[in-house]
Amino acid sequence: MHAIVKKTIHEMEIGKITGASNVARASVKAIKEIAEQTPFQSEEQFLEEIKSAAKTFVDYRPSMASVKNGVAFILCDLLKGVGEGLALAELRNMVIKRAEWFIKESLEAVEKIGEFGSRKLSDGDLILTHSLSSTTLEIFKRARMAGKAFSVIVTESRPGLEGHITASELSKFDIPVTLIIDSAAGYMLKGVNAVIVGADSVLADGSIINKVGTYLVALAAKDQSVSFWVATETFKINPSSPSIQPVIEEGSPSEVIDLNRFKNLKVRNPYFDITPPKYVTGVITEEGILEPQAINMVAQKLPCLPVNF
């Protein structure tokens, strides 16, 4: 494993880099740095190193379509360039420019989502959110900057407690925040105007893969007639057929319980769950607010995907 890849993966493992958007940008940035800083003897060696780095990041976070899409944008042009016989220097420059483009587009997409999403908030609103999402934070930030007075309920989002980070960030924006345990989400929905969450991936049929617990929040919102909005870049759309079962990562049982205290106990610790499109009011993207049924059309327009690793 390349040292730059190893360092980036470590920062993801310790929580320095969190959230699907940030993980995708960090993965692409690492590939860019490999292209910039590593000496190579041939075009073939360069291609294999970039492919290896890309596969490592995809395998590390298979539930995050943005990671696969981000590295695929780079690999697509690189494979084409190698096939056309481009020189090593040209291939390096291609990878660097493509990576810079993806990072720039991703950051701009978050800003646009923030603008579209902030229009959904009104003075006096009470919003509930789950886990940590740079896109939802951008929505809340822009709404606050626009002078809107609202408050947010944040779930802890165990076992990683990403909700603690969300609550801390919202407090910096001078937004009133109430932190709750995950199992209280349904109870606390009374009086809530809307649920807004991010996404780690969006399937072609409009289903949402996000931090585990999102599905239960969506069910409770549907039961209580509370709108359920998902804020996500189109880079997070997985163009694979809905019939292909997505990979749902599971964490260590030690994150949940001390196994030394409990013998012969089976523990499941899924990091993500899948929310069917029928529970989603709308998807807030950089292209505007879409109905879940429209996601498939967007998926078909994603260029140069998928790339096999």
PyMOL commands that set and color helices and strands:
alter all, ss='L'
color gray80, all
select helices_A, chain A and resi 3-13+20-37+43-60+65-83+88-118+134-145+162-172+182-188+214-223+234-236+253-255+277-279+292-301
alter helices_A, ss='H'
color red, helices_A
select strands_A, chain A and resi 126-129+151-155+177-180+194-197+201-203+208-211+227-231+237-238+272-275+282-285+288-290
alter strands_A, ss='S'
color yellow, strands_A
deselect
rebuild
show_as cartoon
